[in-house]
Amino acid sequence: MFVAPDPGRLRLRNSLRAVLGVGLAVAVAELCGLSLTASITGGLAALLTLFTVLDPTVRAQRVTSALLPVAGFPVLALATTLHGVPLARDAAFLAVVFAGVYARRWGPRGHALGIFGFMMFFVTQFLHAVPGQLPELYAAVGLALLSAGAVRFLLWPIERRTPPPAAPPGLPGTGLARPTTRQAFQATAACAFALGIGQALSDDRWYWAVGTAWWIFVNTASRGETLVRGFRRVLGTVVGIAAGLLIAVPLHGAPAPTAALVAVCVFGIFYTAAPSYSWMMFFVTVMAGLLYGLLGVLHPGLLVLRFQETAIGALGAALAVVLVLPVTTHAANEAWIQRALHCVRASTAASLDRLAGDPDADPAPHAAELELLLGRVRMALAPLVHPLSPLRARKARARQVLGLLDDCAREVRGLVAVAADPQASHDARLAAACWRVEAAVEALTTPQATTGPAVPSSHPRPAAAEPALAHLHGLEHALVALHAPLRTDPRSPLVISA
């Protein structure tokens, strides 16, 4: 959490902005005389707005933020109206789960709207909201969205100077082969299991099991990714409960220190979300305990129940990904690594065209896409490199793959930087080096290929005065080295096998 890279202090700035946005939303709700329930709802709405709206342009972020009430207000009305009708409420909740996951097929906007709709239903269960509270809930959410928007787009417009990278498009497919459709059925089955068992355990706090099952399916694509995420969620919850017993319970809901610690938790959620899901869940759990303290219902038994419901939700997610339309870890690995390798080839070709004098050739977008794809590769390989994985040989191979892909990314970044230099000139040897890189990628991405290219020992490493050739040489060596962990043992496939 503390040593993960933070280029441009972007995570730090986003985290501080989140504290400001959530704090402003709660302050405005309190100044308007809204109830504590409404203030908490507003704070959560502001947090979700800043956390989930990740469109690649500021304009698109504004549109998505404006559409959040369209997804959230009807769900709030539905959830509060059905509060006293358990069977109808449960059926409606599962319908919201399915729709929220299915909406991810429409990219970042659908993802954000789906999460916001689900969490509006969730928060009504958390606060036991009833129809009479609906007007002030609407007011609180509306004020929160305006407050978060003011902080994001006016007071601290980080994205104007540093646009967020566009998320790579999801894996292709149609019908049940489409990952978002398949995952919608999986998440609904997991939440149905969590809802049934969770209610058998507690009529009042069953929603924690459903929330756990839902969030485990966010940003996962395979069986292995989902299982690892479930483990990390339970781990973060357990540690957070221990901290809650030491921090939240002794406070007894005292407003000032509770508010200060909630602000620390909001910062922690945003700062740790990218590098460590377990630490993020730690801060979520501590914040939940502090909010329970504000509501006057916190006691040690409630935190224990929180752990039990979390375990039920994680179990539901595990059963769903194994039994309902499963996607194997190997299939996801193969798809993401092939896309990363094709991106390496595209970056190399664009750099060569730029060095040859083509002003329209721009390798920078390909290099940025490669970084995002490598992030997805790391997520896909996480089950294999997890410390608890018993498959030692595959763990070693997966780590080797990650290291070599990182080498490829480093060489691509260097090559793109050289190509961007207007003083750089084209060398006739670049075409041959680029061809060898393309041949190495072809050997890794063609299913019929059984042997890789020869190690380029006959090509001495260029001198420092030839940076483009040096980067191509390093890239070629990394790609050739990738053949061993990816293709040499078809009986024990890591990702790509003949």
Salt bridges, closest charged atoms under 4 A:
ASP90 OD1 - ARG89 NE 3.08
GLU159 OE2 - ARG17 NH2 2.78
GLU159 OE2 - ARG152 NH2 3.48
GLU225 OE1 - ARG376 NH1 3.62
GLU371 OE2 - ARG413 NH1 2.48
ASP406 OD1 - ARG378 NH2 2.69
ASP407 OD1 - ARG410 NH1 3.07
GLU411 OE1 - HIS471 ND1 2.90
ASP427 OD2 - ARG429 NH2 2.94
GLU442 OE1 - ARG345 NH1 2.92
GLU466 OE2 - ARG429 NH2 2.34
GLU476 OE1 - ARG436 NE 3.08
ASP489 OD1 - ARG491 NE 3.65
